[in-house]
Amino acid sequence: MDLFKKISKNMGPLGQHQKWAHGYFSFPRLEGDIAAHMQFMGKEHLVWSLNNYLGLANHPEVREADARAAADYGMAYPMGARMMSGNSVHHESLEKKLAAFVGKEDAFLLNYGYQGMVSIIDTLVDRNDVIIYDAESHACIVDGVRLHMGKRFVYVHNDIESCEKQLERATKMVAETGGAILVITEGVFGMSGAMGKLKEIIALKDKYDFRLLIDDAHGFGTMGKTGAGTHEQQNCIDGVDIYFGTFAKSMAGIGAFVASTEEIVNYLRYNMRSQTFAKALPMPMVIGLHKRFELLKSSPELREKLWEIAKALQDGLKARGFDTGVTDTMVTPVFLKGDLNEATALTMDLRKNYGIFCSIVMYPVIPKGLIQLRLIPTAVHSLEDVERTLTAFTEVGEKLQSGYYREQKVAYA
């Protein structure tokens, strides 16, 4: 088949909806905290699809730190990879602070979260090792596992019995290869909102020899008494061997970090090709991350506000009969029954007639016949935003049940 025809075919029905699916945002220049109201395709929307859990994206102290650092250093410094000419006291200081915060000996800054996780997996294992990972792991984990030249086993999502079966298989295999076992899961699963069963997995170490790597992109800064992460929330910090967190969610920044023992972090520091051969994070970003991290630790009221909004939203949805799945975190999925055309019309109705923007998830991420709308509460949403959203969801839910979206096409002008 011709390559371009193949691409066109694989686009499927979604190819018909590119305009509404992507569109464009314009962000107003605001003083103080960034609002959850933004311009989408020329119209104001209440947005529930923001990587800004704690509202730090436009915090005045963050903006001041970013601007001052950019003025002092420009966007180019440091002009080299960390091992060459790209290191600084600011990079090293942030690593030490992050390691202490998440309960590990050392940490290593990474330029990007997605790329970082892929490269961590690629660096930690060789062809003699076996990877075991959760079936609903994020795409960055899946892509990292795909690079693995050895065996890999997937276990049923959050099913400890399934995980143990895979550990039994892996244990027999590494006895022959002389390799080791790496188990990978998430702290908070970003689609369902469920926490990974960290304590239960760690308990399996009494019977099996393995290391545990967790991707806590959504948990870092939001979960636990101090915000240190899902492993703090579940009181199992020591049982997590390698902790991965990003700056994209709670700190509304760019980059990530991996934390572990000094030995493991040093091994990663000098063997991760995606970092060895890449320019270091620019100085303004690093200095800005220092300020974000300072506020994350010193302003628990931001995390309290996040949870206030999340609880109000989830309780309100459940009270109105909506299915929010198994979430026990701030991530808020809403499951509805319908096909792709109904999902398209419903989503556009929300955006055009109610001014509400949220992410939509369809097959193959979820089973056919289901629609998932995902809402991400933040500290900059208000209870008024919650009430407006609940009213809108009630109305579109009734329309969906009545068959309105099977007949009605909602165009975005």
C-alpha positions in Angstrom: 0.0 0.0 0.0 1.2 3.5 -0.8 2.5 5.2 2.4 0.3 8.3 2.1 -2.8 6.2 1.5 -1.9 4.1 4.5 -1.6 7.1 6.7 -4.9 8.5 5.4 -6.6 5.1 6.0 -5.2 4.9 9.6 -6.6 8.4 10.4 -10.0 6.8 10.3 -13.1 8.9 11.2 -11.2 11.2 13.5 -9.6 12.7 10.4 -12.9 14.4 9.7 -12.7 16.3 12.9 -9.2 17.8 12.9 -10.4 21.4 13.4 -12.2 20.8 16.6 -9.8 18.2 17.9 -6.8 20.5 17.7 -7.7 24.1 17.1 -5.7 26.7 19.0 -5.6 28.5 22.3 -4.7 32.1 22.9 -3.5 33.0 26.3 -4.3 36.4 27.8 -1.6 38.3 29.6 -2.7 38.2 33.3 -1.4 39.4 36.5 -1.5 37.0 39.4 -2.6 33.4 39.1 -3.5 32.2 35.7 -7.2 31.8 35.2 -8.9 28.6 33.9 -10.7 30.7 31.3 -8.9 30.9 28.0 -9.6 31.7 24.4 -10.1 28.7 22.1 -10.6 29.4 18.4 -11.5 32.9 19.2 -14.1 32.2 22.0 -13.7 32.2 25.7 -13.8 28.7 27.3 -13.6 27.3 30.8 -10.7 24.8 30.4 -10.4 21.5 32.3 -7.4 20.3 30.4 -4.5 22.2 32.0 -1.1 20.9 33.2 -1.2 23.3 36.1 -2.3 21.4 39.2 -1.1 23.9 41.8 -1.8 27.1 39.8 1.9 27.9 39.5 1.9 28.6 35.7 1.3 32.3 36.1 2.0 32.8 39.8 3.5 36.3 40.2 6.6 35.0 42.0 7.2 32.4 39.3 6.8 35.0 36.6 9.2 37.3 38.3 11.8 34.5 38.8 11.5 33.4 35.2 11.8 37.0 33.9 14.8 37.8 36.1 16.6 34.6 35.1 16.0 35.2 31.4 17.3 38.8 31.8 20.4 37.6 33.6 21.3 34.7 31.4 19.2 34.8 28.2 17.8 31.5 27.0 21.0 30.0 25.7 23.0 29.3 28.9 24.4 26.8 29.7 25.6 26.1 26.2 26.5 22.5 26.3 25.6 19.0 27.7 25.9 18.5 31.4 29.1 16.4 31.1 30.8 18.9 28.8 30.1 22.6 29.5 26.4 22.5 30.6 26.6 22.1 34.3 25.9 24.7 37.0 25.4 25.1 40.7 21.8 25.8 40.0 21.3 22.4 38.3 23.1 20.5 41.1 21.3 22.4 43.9 17.9 21.6 42.4 18.8 17.9 42.2 19.8 17.8 45.8 16.6 19.4 46.9 14.4 17.1 44.8 16.2 14.0 46.1 15.7 14.9 49.7 12.0 15.8 49.1 11.1 12.5 47.6 13.1 10.5 50.1 16.1 9.4 47.9 19.9 9.8 48.1 20.3 11.6 44.7 18.5 12.9 41.7 19.3 13.7 38.1 17.6 16.4 36.0 16.1 15.4 32.7 15.2 17.7 29.8 11.8 16.1 29.1 9.5 13.7 30.9 8.4 11.5 28.0 11.9 11.3 26.6 13.3 10.8 30.1 11.2 7.8 30.9 12.0 6.1 27.6 15.7 6.6 28.2 15.7 5.5 31.8 14.2 2.2 30.8 16.6 1.8 27.9 19.6 2.5 30.2 18.6 0.3 33.2 18.1 -3.0 31.4 19.9 -5.2 28.9 18.9 -8.3 26.9 19.3 -10.6 29.9 16.8 -8.7 32.0 13.0 -9.0 32.2 10.6 -6.0 32.4 7.2 -6.4 34.0 4.8 -3.5 33.6 1.2 -2.5 34.1 -1.2 -2.9 31.1 -2.4 0.7 31.4 1.1 2.3 31.7 1.6 5.7 30.0 2.8 5.7 26.4 6.3 6.8 27.5 6.7 3.6 29.5 5.3 1.5 26.6 7.7 3.1 24.2 10.6 2.5 26.6 9.6 -1.1 27.0 9.5 -1.5 23.2 13.2 -0.6 23.0 14.1 -3.5 25.4 16.0 -6.3 23.7 15.1 -8.8 26.3 11.8 -10.3 27.5 8.9 -8.2 28.7 5.7 -9.2 30.4 2.6 -7.2 31.0 0.2 -7.7 33.9 -3.5 -6.9 34.2 -4.0 -3.3 35.3 -3.5 -3.0 39.1 -4.0 -6.7 39.5 -1.5 -8.0 42.0 -2.3 -11.7 41.3 -1.5 -11.1 37.7 1.7 -9.2 38.6 2.8 -12.1 40.8 2.2 -14.6 37.9 4.5 -12.5 35.7 7.1 -12.4 38.5 7.0 -16.2 38.7 7.7 -16.4 34.9 10.4 -13.7 35.0 12.1 -15.3 38.0 12.5 -18.6 36.1 13.8 -16.8 33.1 16.5 -14.7 34.8 17.7 -17.8 36.6 18.8 -19.0 33.1 20.0 -15.6 31.7 21.7 -14.3 34.8 19.7 -11.1 34.4 17.4 -9.1 36.8 13.8 -8.0 37.0 12.4 -4.5 36.7 8.8 -3.8 37.6 7.3 -0.6 36.3 4.0 1.1 37.3 2.6 4.5 37.7 1.9 6.4 41.0 -1.3 7.9 39.6 -2.7 6.7 36.3 -3.4 9.8 34.3 -6.5 8.5 32.4 -8.4 6.6 35.1 -7.1 8.6 38.2 -6.4 5.3 40.0 -3.4 5.0 42.2 -0.9 2.3 41.4 -0.9 -0.4 44.1 2.6 0.4 45.2 2.5 -1.2 48.7 1.1 -4.4 47.4 3.8 -4.7 44.7 6.5 -3.9 47.2 5.1 -6.6 49.5 6.0 -9.1 46.7 9.7 -8.4 47.3 9.4 -10.8 50.3 9.0 -13.6 47.7 10.7 -12.3 44.5 13.9 -10.4 43.7 13.1 -7.2 41.6 13.5 -3.5 41.5 10.5 -1.1 41.3 10.4 1.9 39.0 7.4 4.3 39.3 6.3 7.1 37.0 4.7 9.6 39.4 4.1 12.4 36.9 0.7 13.1 38.3 1.5 12.3 41.9 4.6 14.5 42.4 3.5 17.7 44.1 -0.1 16.6 44.6 -0.1 13.3 46.6 1.1 12.7 50.1 1.1 14.8 53.3 3.8 17.1 51.9 3.2 16.6 48.2 6.3 14.3 47.9 4.3 11.8 45.8 2.2 8.7 45.7 4.8 6.7 47.6 4.5 9.2 50.5 0.7 8.9 50.2 0.9 5.1 50.6 3.7 5.3 53.2 6.1 3.2 51.1 8.9 5.6 50.2 11.7 3.1 50.9 10.2 0.4 48.8 10.3 2.4 45.6 13.7 1.9 44.1 13.6 4.4 41.3 11.3 7.4 41.4 10.5 9.4 38.3 8.7 12.8 38.5 8.0 15.5 36.0 7.8 19.3 36.3 5.0 19.5 33.7 2.0 18.8 36.0 2.2 20.2 39.5 5.0 22.7 38.7 3.7 23.8 35.2 7.2 23.7 33.8 9.4 21.7 31.5 11.6 18.8 32.3 11.7 15.9 34.8 13.9 14.1 37.3 14.8 10.6 38.4 15.7 9.8 42.0 17.3 6.8 43.6 20.4 5.7 45.4 23.6 7.6 44.6 25.0 4.6 42.8 22.0 4.2 40.4 21.6 7.9 39.8 25.3 8.2 38.9 25.0 5.2 36.6 22.0 7.0 34.8 23.9 10.3 34.8 26.7 8.9 32.8 24.8 6.4 30.6 21.6 8.0 29.5 22.2 8.8 25.9 19.3 11.2 25.6 21.0 13.3 28.3 24.6 12.7 27.5 24.2 14.0 23.9 21.7 16.7 24.7 22.1 20.3 25.8 21.3 20.9 29.5 18.1 22.5 30.6 18.5 26.3 30.0 19.3 28.4 33.1 16.1 30.4 33.2 14.1 27.2 33.3 16.2 25.7 36.1 16.1 28.9 38.2 12.3 29.1 37.5 12.0 25.5 38.7 13.7 26.4 42.0 11.0 29.0 42.6 8.2 26.6 41.6 9.6 24.0 43.9 9.9 26.5 46.8 6.3 27.4 46.4 5.2 23.7 46.1 6.8 23.1 49.5 5.9 26.3 51.3 2.3 26.8 50.1 0.2 23.8 51.2 -2.9 25.9 50.7 -2.4 25.4 46.9 -2.6 21.6 47.3 -5.6 22.0 49.6 -7.4 24.2 47.0 -6.7 21.6 44.3 -8.3 18.9 46.4 -11.2 21.1 47.4 -12.0 21.6 43.7 -11.5 17.9 42.9 -13.8 16.7 45.6 -16.5 19.2 44.7 -16.3 18.2 41.1 -16.3 14.5 41.7 -19.0 14.5 44.4 -21.2 16.7 42.2 -20.8 14.4 39.2 -21.6 11.3 41.2 -24.6 13.0 42.8 -25.9 13.6 39.3 -25.5 10.0 38.3 -22.3 10.2 36.3 -19.8 7.3 36.2 -16.4 8.6 37.4 -14.8 5.1 37.3 -12.3 4.1 40.0 -10.5 7.4 40.5 -9.2 8.0 44.0 -7.1 11.0 43.0 -7.7 14.5 41.5 -7.9 13.1 37.9 -11.6 13.1 37.1 -12.8 10.8 34.2 -16.5 10.8 33.2 -17.7 7.7 31.3 -20.6 7.8 28.9 -22.1 5.4 26.4 -21.9 6.4 22.7 -20.2 6.1 19.4 -17.6 8.4 17.8 -20.1 10.6 16.0 -22.0 11.1 19.3 -18.8 11.8 21.1 -17.8 14.4 18.5 -21.2 16.2 18.6 -21.3 16.1 22.4 -17.8 17.5 22.7 -18.5 20.3 20.2 -21.8 21.1 22.0 -19.8 21.5 25.3 -17.3 23.8 23.5 -19.6 25.8 21.3 -22.8 26.2 23.4 -21.5 25.9 27.0 -18.0 27.2 26.6 -16.4 24.2 28.4 -13.2 22.6 27.1 -12.2 19.1 28.4 -10.2 16.3 26.9 -12.1 13.4 25.1 -10.9 9.8 25.0 -12.2 7.2 22.6 -11.4 3.7 21.3 -8.7 2.2 21.2 -7.7 3.8 24.5 -11.1 2.7 26.0 -13.5 0.0 24.8 -15.8 0.6 21.8 -19.1 2.1 22.7 -17.7 4.3 25.5 -16.9 8.0 25.6 -14.5 9.3 28.3 -14.3 12.9 29.1 -11.3 13.7 31.3 -11.3 16.7 33.6 -8.2 17.9 35.4 -9.0 20.1 38.5 -6.5 22.7 39.5 -6.0 25.3 42.3 -7.0 28.1 39.9 -10.5 26.6 39.3 -13.3 28.0 41.4 -16.4 26.4 43.0 -18.4 28.6 40.5 -16.5 26.8 37.7 -17.5 23.5 39.2 -21.2 24.4 39.3 -21.2 25.7 35.8 -19.6 22.5 34.6 -22.0 20.3 36.5 -25.0 22.1 35.0 -23.5 21.7 31.5 -22.8 18.0 32.0 -26.3 17.3 33.2 -27.7 18.9 30.1 -25.5 17.2 27.6 -25.9 13.9 29.4 -29.7 14.2 29.0 -29.2 15.0 25.3 -26.9 12.0 24.8 -29.5 9.6 26.4 -32.3 11.1 24.3 -30.5 10.3 21.0 -30.0 14.0 20.2 -26.4 13.6 19.2 -27.2 10.8 16.8 -29.2 13.1 14.7 -27.7 16.6 15.4 -24.4 17.7 14.0 -22.8 20.5 16.0 -20.3 22.5 13.9 -17.7 24.8 15.4 -18.0 28.1 13.5 
